[in-house]
Amino acid sequence: MGQTVNREEGLSEFLSDLRRRLMTPVDPLNLGLFRILFGLVLIGYFSFYRTPAILNLFYLSSDFHFSFPLRQWLHLPVPTAGMLLVIHRIMLAGAGLLVIGLFTRAAAAVLLFTSGYLFLLEKAVYAHHDYLILLFLLLFTVTGPGPFWAADRLLFRKGSAPVLPGWTLFLFRSQVVIVYFFSALNRINGEWLSGRVAQSLFTGAGDAFVFATVVIGLLADMCLAVMLTIRALRPLALIILIAFNIGIKYYLDMTILPFLMISTAALFVNPVWIRHLGGAKGGRAAYTPPAPAKDARVPGPAWAFFCVYLFLQVMIPLRHFLIPGPVQWNMLGERFSWRILSQVNVGHIDFFVTDIITGKTEEVPRLSGINPGSYLIMNHHPDMILEYANYIRERYTAKGIYAPLVSVNSFASTNGRPFSLFINPELNIAHAEIGPYYPILINPTGLNQPSTRIYPRSVGKFFAAPYQLAVIDEEELLPGDHPLVKEMEAMIDRLVDTEIISPYQVSNLIVETQQILYTEYGRFYTTHELLQGLLDKYGHLDTMPHIDEVTRKFIHSPSP
């Protein structure tokens, strides 16, 4: 009994001492600099990757949306085109206010609300960087963005010394370390270490490049997770952080994530360096933090938020260990877990509806109620497949079919393996849920297939080289009147109508067709005829709306 009491007293003293230490003021320069860089990243994101046209494609091109449970609970409506335009302008304005530091907490709260609203609306467009942006906005809203380099201080707190309690900066830094820690943890497995993931990411790459990707990807994440927590090693860690993310942007073009992670370097840089660059003299004398009040502790509500936030950020990425089967295959617990480039999953799925009265079965038209992008994501996510099956059931019930049965013909591939059966085709999944149905819903043997390259090593040339997606000229050409070609042309017409055509989108459609043909015919066919159809339609790919410089250079480059 005495030992138990001593342990409890020791834990209480430790937590009490921690609360006092976390109230120690720190230099507000780090958080102020990060606020500015973060705001600039958001401006770039909303200007190039979340334009009104792209938002319309995400949220208005589908009748059905794969939404998170919180959206259903809140009954959030689908926006109109006018609402999306207003939201876009509000987000741009909020990011600008963050940069100049005016009404910063209110700006962060508005950004959190608008970005969170769009995030909850469509599960198919989930991205790790969107989740991380929301977390940073939450921290800015709760903790405040700091008083340094902010117009707020000039207007409303003129003359007051900038004070930033240590717990606020600690939360931001911890979030960055958590991202790198779990990114490294998710690579410590046979899928990454064997090079299967790298081979799938960089189709046709040589063994040396694959080996370098495996080693650098794992070591960089591991080193950053450790070195950023050690003050003496931070200068080297910052060099690794910047170089690593520049490499990711160059080879994989992961939209805004590399820029976002580079901006987090501001949280760890020695503020003395920045003050010296700004002309301050005397080293640390340039900023003298005020002494904390005696026995000052983190306030109760702030302490509760601090503990709950860190607990959730540590536990949520681990939840997939509670789910039977490998997350690389079943994709359950993949979101919110910082599984960044830790697997490559593709799939193909067809839905069928059976009338239990007549016994008649019919295939559901592909892309019924959803856009091509949502289909590409859904076909290897079982939770989305079940959600879409319920949508199909409701649609066919409205057509007069009593209690329609919904089944699927579903195949998936993980990290370059041959396509395997994914969802049990014998089940009626119209009312299925992940929990009780899991053991019989998902084929558990998907990762037992031997790993082979999806594409031959002897590729003719790459289409949109940064995406490393091969167009194989040596294979038999797909007939121009093939239904899949016509379907692909229709998809691309829809993309062109949105005026945001890019090599990534065209390449995704090419890969989707190759996957379908592999599933149906057991071999790979080129989609060269599809590209030729685009040339016939537009005269030259240069004339397609908003084609980017990467594609233009590819078009004019000679074949290897």
C-alpha positions in Angstrom: 0.0 0.0 0.0 2.8 2.4 0.9 4.6 1.8 -2.4 1.3 2.5 -4.3 0.9 5.8 -2.4 4.5 6.7 -3.2 4.1 6.0 -6.9 0.9 8.1 -7.0 2.7 11.0 -5.1 5.7 10.7 -7.5 3.5 10.9 -10.6 1.6 13.8 -9.1 4.8 15.7 -8.4 6.1 14.9 -11.9 3.0 16.3 -13.6 3.0 19.3 -11.3 6.6 20.0 -12.2 5.8 19.5 -15.9 3.0 22.1 -15.7 5.4 24.6 -14.1 8.1 24.0 -16.7 5.7 24.3 -19.6 4.7 27.8 -18.4 8.3 29.0 -18.8 8.3 31.8 -21.5 10.0 31.1 -24.7 11.1 33.3 -27.6 8.0 34.0 -29.7 10.0 34.4 -32.9 9.7 30.7 -33.8 5.9 30.7 -33.7 5.7 34.1 -35.4 7.9 33.0 -38.2 6.0 29.7 -38.7 2.7 31.6 -38.7 3.9 33.7 -41.6 5.3 30.8 -43.6 2.2 28.7 -42.8 0.0 31.5 -44.1 2.0 31.8 -47.3 1.8 28.1 -47.9 -2.0 28.3 -47.5 -2.2 31.1 -49.9 -0.3 29.1 -52.5 -2.4 26.0 -51.7 -5.7 27.9 -52.2 -4.4 29.7 -55.3 -3.0 26.6 -57.2 -4.4 23.4 -55.7 -7.8 24.4 -54.3 -9.1 26.9 -56.9 -12.8 27.3 -57.4 -12.6 25.0 -60.5 -11.0 22.3 -58.5 -13.4 22.6 -55.6 -16.3 22.4 -58.1 -14.7 19.1 -59.4 -14.4 17.7 -55.9 -17.8 18.6 -54.6 -20.2 19.3 -57.5 -19.3 16.7 -60.1 -20.8 13.8 -58.0 -24.4 13.2 -56.8 -23.0 11.0 -54.0 -20.3 12.0 -51.5 -18.2 9.7 -49.4 -18.5 11.6 -46.1 -17.0 11.2 -42.7 -19.3 10.2 -39.9 -19.0 13.6 -38.2 -20.5 15.2 -41.4 -23.5 12.9 -41.2 -23.9 13.6 -37.5 -23.8 17.4 -38.1 -26.0 17.2 -41.3 -23.6 19.4 -43.2 -25.2 20.4 -46.6 -23.4 20.1 -49.9 -22.4 23.6 -51.1 -23.4 25.2 -54.3 -21.0 26.7 -56.8 -21.6 30.1 -55.3 -21.0 28.9 -51.8 -17.7 27.3 -52.8 -16.6 30.5 -54.4 -17.4 32.4 -51.2 -15.6 29.8 -49.1 -12.6 30.0 -51.3 -12.4 33.8 -51.0 -12.8 33.5 -47.2 -10.0 31.0 -47.0 -7.7 33.2 -49.1 -8.5 36.2 -46.9 -7.9 34.2 -43.7 -4.6 33.0 -44.9 -3.6 36.6 -45.7 -4.6 37.7 -42.2 -2.4 34.9 -40.7 0.6 36.2 -42.7 0.3 39.8 -41.4 -0.9 38.7 -38.0 -4.1 40.7 -37.9 -7.1 39.2 -36.0 -5.0 36.0 -36.1 -6.9 33.8 -33.7 -10.2 34.7 -35.4 -8.6 34.1 -38.8 -7.4 30.7 -37.7 -10.8 29.8 -36.3 -12.5 30.8 -39.6 -10.0 28.8 -41.6 -10.5 25.9 -39.3 -14.3 26.0 -39.8 -14.2 26.5 -43.6 -11.4 24.0 -44.3 -12.9 21.5 -41.8 -16.3 21.8 -43.6 -14.8 20.9 -46.9 -12.6 18.2 -45.4 -15.7 16.4 -43.8 -17.7 16.6 -47.0 -15.7 14.2 -49.2 -13.7 11.3 -47.9 -12.4 10.6 -51.4 -10.2 13.7 -51.4 -8.6 13.0 -48.0 -4.9 13.9 -47.9 -2.4 13.9 -45.1 -1.5 17.6 -45.7 -5.2 18.6 -45.4 -5.4 16.8 -42.0 -2.1 18.4 -40.9 -3.3 21.9 -41.9 -6.5 21.4 -39.8 -4.4 20.3 -36.8 -2.2 23.4 -37.1 -5.2 25.6 -37.5 -6.7 24.0 -34.4 -3.5 24.7 -32.4 -3.5 28.3 -33.6 -7.1 28.7 -32.6 -6.7 27.3 -29.1 -3.2 28.5 -28.2 -3.1 31.8 -30.1 -0.5 32.5 -32.9 2.0 34.3 -30.7 2.7 38.0 -30.4 5.7 38.2 -32.6 5.7 39.9 -36.0 2.0 40.4 -35.7 -0.1 43.4 -36.6 -2.3 42.5 -33.6 0.4 43.6 -31.2 1.0 46.9 -32.9 -2.7 47.7 -32.9 -4.0 46.2 -29.7 -1.1 45.5 -27.3 1.4 48.2 -28.1 4.0 48.5 -25.5 3.4 45.1 -23.9 6.3 42.7 -24.0 5.8 39.6 -26.2 5.3 36.6 -24.0 4.7 33.0 -25.2 4.3 30.2 -22.7 6.5 27.2 -23.5 3.5 24.8 -23.8 2.2 26.4 -26.9 5.5 26.0 -28.9 5.9 22.5 -27.4 2.5 21.4 -28.9 3.5 22.6 -32.4 6.9 21.0 -32.3 5.4 17.8 -30.9 3.0 17.6 -33.8 5.8 17.8 -36.4 7.8 15.1 -34.5 4.7 12.9 -34.4 4.3 13.1 -38.2 7.9 12.0 -38.8 7.9 9.4 -36.0 4.8 7.5 -37.4 5.9 8.0 -40.9 9.1 6.1 -40.0 7.3 3.5 -37.9 5.0 2.8 -40.9 8.1 2.0 -43.0 9.6 -0.6 -40.7 8.0 -3.6 -42.4 8.8 -6.0 -45.2 6.7 -4.1 -47.7 9.0 -1.0 -47.5 12.3 -2.7 -46.7 11.9 -5.1 -49.6 11.6 -2.3 -52.0 8.1 -3.2 -53.2 6.7 0.2 -52.3 9.5 2.0 -54.1 9.2 -0.2 -57.2 5.5 0.7 -57.3 6.1 4.4 -56.8 8.8 4.6 -59.4 7.8 2.2 -62.1 10.8 1.1 -64.2 13.4 2.5 -61.8 16.7 0.7 -61.5 17.6 -1.3 -58.5 20.1 1.3 -57.2 17.4 4.0 -57.3 14.9 1.7 -55.5 17.5 0.9 -52.8 18.3 4.5 -52.3 14.6 5.4 -52.0 14.2 2.6 -49.3 17.2 3.7 -47.3 16.7 7.5 -47.5 13.0 7.4 -46.9 13.3 5.4 -43.7 16.5 7.0 -42.3 15.3 10.6 -43.0 12.0 10.0 -41.2 13.8 8.3 -38.3 16.5 10.9 -38.0 14.1 13.8 -38.1 11.8 12.2 -35.4 14.8 12.0 -33.1 17.1 14.8 -34.0 14.4 17.5 -33.9 14.0 16.8 -30.2 17.7 17.3 -29.4 18.8 20.9 -29.5 22.4 20.2 -30.4 21.4 18.2 -33.5 18.7 20.5 -34.8 21.0 22.4 -37.2 21.7 19.1 -39.0 18.1 18.1 -38.7 16.9 21.2 -40.4 19.3 20.6 -43.3 17.9 17.0 -43.7 14.3 18.3 -43.4 14.7 20.8 -46.2 16.7 18.6 -48.5 14.4 15.6 -47.9 11.2 17.5 -48.7 12.8 19.2 -51.8 13.5 15.7 -53.0 10.0 14.5 -52.4 8.6 17.5 -54.3 10.9 16.9 -57.2 10.4 13.2 -57.6 6.8 12.8 -56.5 5.3 16.3 -56.7 3.1 15.8 -53.6 1.3 19.1 -54.1 1.7 21.2 -51.0 3.0 18.7 -48.3 6.7 19.3 -48.9 6.3 23.1 -48.7 4.2 22.6 -45.5 6.8 20.5 -43.9 9.6 22.9 -44.9 7.7 25.7 -43.2 7.8 23.8 -40.0 11.5 24.3 -39.9 10.7 27.7 -38.4 9.5 26.0 -35.2 12.9 24.5 -34.6 15.4 27.1 -35.9 17.5 28.8 -33.2 15.9 32.3 -32.9 19.3 33.8 -32.2 20.2 33.1 -35.8 17.2 34.9 -37.1 17.8 37.9 -34.8 21.4 38.1 -35.9 20.2 38.1 -39.6 17.9 40.9 -38.6 20.7 42.9 -37.2 20.2 42.2 -33.5 23.3 42.4 -31.4 24.3 40.5 -28.3 23.0 37.0 -29.0 20.4 36.0 -26.5 20.4 39.5 -25.0 18.3 40.4 -28.1 15.4 38.7 -26.4 15.1 38.4 -22.6 12.0 36.4 -21.6 10.2 37.7 -18.6 10.5 35.5 -15.5 7.4 33.4 -14.9 5.3 34.0 -11.9 6.2 31.9 -8.8 4.5 28.5 -9.0 2.9 29.5 -12.3 1.3 26.4 -14.0 -0.5 25.7 -17.2 -4.1 26.7 -16.6 -6.5 23.9 -16.1 -8.4 24.1 -19.4 -5.2 24.5 -21.4 -3.6 21.6 -19.5 -6.6 19.4 -20.3 -6.4 20.3 -24.0 -2.6 19.7 -23.9 -2.9 16.2 -22.5 -5.9 15.1 -24.6 -4.5 16.4 -27.8 -1.2 14.6 -27.4 -2.8 11.4 -26.2 -5.1 11.3 -29.3 -2.2 12.2 -31.7 -0.3 9.2 -30.3 -3.1 6.7 -30.1 -5.0 7.4 -33.4 -2.2 6.3 -35.7 -1.9 3.1 -33.7 -5.5 2.0 -34.0 -4.9 -0.2 -37.0 -3.1 -2.7 -34.7 -6.5 -3.4 -33.1 -7.9 -4.4 -36.5 -7.2 -8.0 -37.8 -5.1 -8.2 -41.0 -2.5 -5.9 -42.5 -3.4 -2.3 -43.0 -1.5 -2.3 -46.3 -4.2 -4.6 -47.7 -7.4 -3.8 -45.9 -6.8 0.0 -45.6 -8.7 0.0 -42.3 -7.0 2.6 -40.0 -5.0 4.1 -42.9 -6.3 7.6 -42.6 -5.1 10.0 -39.9 -2.1 7.6 -39.3 0.7 9.4 -41.3 1.1 6.5 -43.6 2.7 8.8 -46.1 3.9 6.9 -49.3 4.1 3.7 -47.2 2.0 1.7 -49.7 0.6 1.8 -53.2 -2.9 0.4 -53.6 -4.9 0.1 -56.8 -8.1 -1.7 -57.5 -11.0 -2.4 -59.8 -14.6 -2.9 -58.8 -18.0 -3.5 -60.5 -21.3 -3.4 -58.6 -24.3 -5.7 -59.3 -27.9 -5.3 -58.1 -30.2 -8.4 -57.8 -34.0 -8.1 -57.6 -35.1 -10.7 -55.1 -38.6 -10.9 -56.6 -37.6 -11.6 -60.2 -34.1 -13.0 -59.5 -32.7 -10.7 -62.2 -29.2 -9.3 -61.8 -27.9 -6.2 -63.6 -24.6 -4.4 -63.5 -24.6 -0.9 -62.1 -23.1 1.5 -64.7 -19.7 2.5 -63.6 -19.3 6.1 -62.3 -23.0 6.1 -61.4 -23.4 9.1 -59.2 -19.6 9.6 -58.6 -16.7 11.1 -60.5 -13.6 9.2 -61.8 -11.5 10.4 -58.9 -13.8 9.1 -56.3 -14.0 5.8 -58.1 -10.2 5.4 -58.2 -10.0 5.9 -54.4 -13.1 3.9 -53.5 -12.1 0.7 -55.3 -9.5 -0.2 -52.7 -11.2 1.2 -49.5 -13.7 -1.2 -48.1 -15.5 1.4 -45.9 -16.1 3.5 -49.1 -17.3 0.4 -51.0 -19.9 -0.3 -48.3 -21.0 3.3 -48.2 -21.4 3.4 -52.0 -23.3 0.0 -51.9 -25.8 1.6 -49.5 -26.2 4.5 -52.0 -26.9 2.0 -54.8 -29.4 0.2 -52.7 -31.3 3.5 -52.0 -31.2 4.4 -55.7 -32.6 1.1 -56.9 -35.2 1.0 -54.1 -36.4 4.4 -55.4 -36.7 2.8 -58.9 -39.2 0.3 -57.5 -36.9 -2.7 -56.7 -37.9 -4.2 -53.4 -34.9 -4.8 -51.0 -32.3 -5.0 -53.8 -29.2 -7.1 -53.1 -25.9 -5.5 -53.8 -22.8 -7.5 -54.6 -19.4 -6.7 -56.1 -16.7 -8.1 -58.4 -13.8 -6.5 -56.6 -10.0 -6.9 -57.2 -7.1 -5.0 -55.6 -3.3 -4.9 -55.7 -0.9 -3.8 -53.1 2.6 -2.7 -53.9 2.9 -4.3 -57.4 1.3 -7.7 -56.6 -1.0 -9.3 -59.1 -4.6 -8.4 -58.6 -6.4 -10.5 -56.0 -10.0 -10.9 -54.9 -10.7 -8.1 -52.5 -14.3 -8.1 -51.3 -16.3 -11.3 -51.0 -18.5 -11.5 -54.1 -21.0 -13.8 -52.4 -22.1 -11.2 -49.8 -25.0 -8.8 -50.0 -23.1 -5.7 -48.8 -26.0 -3.3 -49.0 -26.4 -3.2 -45.2 -22.9 -4.4 -44.3 -20.7 -2.6 -41.8 -16.9 -2.9 -41.3 -17.0 -4.2 -37.7 -19.0 -7.5 -37.6 -18.7 -8.2 -41.3 -14.9 -7.8 -41.5 -13.8 -11.4 -41.2 -16.0 -12.5 -44.1 -16.0 -9.2 -46.0 -12.4 -8.8 -47.0 -10.2 -11.5 -48.5 -7.4 -11.9 -45.9 -4.9 -13.4 -48.3 -4.2 -10.4 -50.5 -0.6 -9.9 -49.3 0.2 -13.6 -49.7 0.6 -13.1 -53.5 4.2 -13.0 -54.7 5.3 -9.4 -55.4 5.8 -8.8 -59.1 6.2 -5.6 -61.1 2.9 -4.4 -62.5 4.7 -2.9 -65.5 7.6 -4.4 -67.5 11.0 -2.9 -66.8 11.6 -2.3 -70.6 9.2 0.6 -70.9 9.2 2.7 -74.0 8.9 6.1 -72.4 7.3 7.8 -69.4 4.2 9.9 -69.6 4.6 12.9 -67.4 8.0 11.8 -66.0 7.6 13.1 -62.4 4.7 10.7 -61.9 6.6 7.7 -63.3 3.6 6.2 -65.1 4.6 4.1 -68.1 3.0 4.0 -71.5 4.2 0.8 -73.1 4.6 1.2 -76.8 5.7 -2.3 -77.4 2.4 -3.9 -76.5 -0.5 -4.5 -78.8 -2.5 -1.3 -79.3 -6.0 -1.0 -77.8 -8.6 -0.6 -80.5 -9.8 3.0 -80.7 -13.5 1.8 -80.7 -13.0 -0.3 -77.5 -15.6 0.7 -74.9 -13.0 1.4 -72.3 -11.3 3.9 -74.7 -14.7 5.6 -75.2 -15.2 5.7 -71.5 -11.8 7.2 -70.9 -12.4 9.8 -73.5 -15.6 10.8 -71.8 -13.8 11.1 -68.5 -11.1 13.3 -70.0 -13.8 15.5 -71.6 -15.2 16.0 -68.1 -11.7 17.0 -66.8 -11.2 19.4 -69.8 -14.5 21.0 -69.0 -13.2 21.9 -65.6 -10.2 23.6 -67.2 -7.7 21.8 -64.9 -6.3 19.1 -67.1 -3.0 17.8 -65.9 -0.6 14.9 -66.6 -1.5 13.4 -63.2 -5.2 13.1 -64.1 -4.6 11.7 -67.6 -2.0 9.3 -66.2 -4.4 8.1 -63.5 -7.0 7.3 -66.2 -4.4 5.4 -68.2 -3.4 3.3 -65.2 -7.0 2.6 -64.4 -7.6 1.3 -68.0 -4.5 -0.9 -67.8 -5.7 -2.3 -64.4 -9.1 -3.1 -65.9 -7.6 -4.8 -68.9 -5.2 -6.8 -66.8 -8.2 -8.0 -64.7 -10.3 -8.9 -67.7 -7.7 -10.3 -70.1 -4.7 -11.2 -67.9 -2.2 -9.0 -69.8 -1.3 -5.4 -70.2 -2.5 -3.3 -73.2 -1.2 0.2 -74.0 -3.6 3.1 -74.1 -1.7 4.7 -76.9 -4.9 4.9 -79.0 -6.5 7.0 -76.3 -3.7 9.5 -76.5 -4.0 9.4 -80.3 -7.7 10.1 -79.9 -6.9 13.2 -77.8 -4.5 14.4 -80.6 -7.2 13.9 -83.2 -9.7 15.8 -81.1 -7.5 18.8 -80.1 -5.1 18.8 -83.0 -2.2 18.8 -80.5 -2.0 18.4 -76.8 -0.6 21.9 -76.6 -4.1 23.2 -77.4 -5.7 21.5 -74.4 -6.8 24.0 -71.8 -4.3 24.7 -69.1 -1.8 22.0 -69.9 1.2 22.5 -67.8 4.8 22.9 -68.6 5.8 19.3 -67.6 3.5 17.8 -70.2 4.4 20.3 -72.8 8.1 19.4 -72.4 7.2 15.7 -72.6 5.3 16.2 -75.8 8.2 17.8 -77.6 10.9 15.5 -76.2 12.1 12.7 -78.5 11.3 9.1 -77.6 14.2 7.3 -75.9 
